[in-house]
Amino acid sequence: MKLLHGSEVVDFIKERQAKQVRNLRQSWHVVPRLAIVQTIDNPVIDTYVRLKRQYAEDILVECEHHRVAQHDLIRTIDELNQRDDVHGIIVQLPLADPAHTEEALKRIDPQKDVDGLGENSTFDPATPVAIGWLLASYGVELAMGRKIAIIGSGRLVGAPLAKIWQECGYDVTVFDSKSNDIEERLRSYDIIVTATGTPGLVTSDMIKIGAVVVDAGTASEEGVIVGDVAPDVRERDDLTMTPVRGGVGPLTVAALIDNVITAARRVANND
């Protein structure tokens, strides 16, 4: 099996970003700053926030973490929107009450919406960008008649990834976890990206010989973060796929911080 190690690719991106941040600080006196707003206590979410904060700090991007009750969420976003020293704002999903997700994301200034989840955001969402970086780094061709399946149409991964790739003219089909005959239909696809958060959804008998599999699904089982791919898939030696850890995740954080740096550079260029 050939593994797609995002953790190996990320160091090159991080080195480039560190140079960009130093230039912003030294030449423009602009300190890139990300604000993360969280409304729910959850070990998986806490892990994601910790990884983002550590990555940012490693390259001298300032990172604020705001834990707030959901009734204070909009007020917090408004305050961050008004601060000139905050270049990026993300609302860490899910919310305590997911029914208010759309309202919260729309509230973020589109120039600061570095997660790219608001309808008017000026940034591409981080995880789809990360998947593109990962496949390109390993020379995985998306065109040339290759059939691509995306399982899951969520706003974080599936929907924006499908939009980006379809606009590029790639042969993309979107499934959800309950699509009819997914077990049979998936076998004809050359590249599979799954992002449903349903552990064990994709099994070995659903995947053709020599396929590329990107597991971007995340769920928690007994406090352990797991993906959508069943263990029997990882027993095959003919596939190219992401590892259990260190696949898409490290590059997702890198793509997010890339957007923060871009937002800070826009401020520098306008001053």
Secondary structure, DSSP 8 states (H G I E B T S, - for coil): -EE--HHHHHHHHHHHHHHHHHHHHHHS----EEEEEE-S--HHHHHHHHHHHHHHHHTT-EEEEEE--GGGHHHHHHHHHH-TT--EEEEESS-SSGGGHHHHHHHS-TTT-TT--STT-SS--HHHHHHHHHHHHTT--S-TT-EEEEE---TTTHHHHHHHHHHTT-EEEEE-TT-TTHHHHGGG-SEEEE-S--TT-B-GGGS-TT-EEEE---EEETTEEE-SB-GGGGG-SS-EE--SSSSHHHHHHHHHHHHHHHHHHHHHHH-
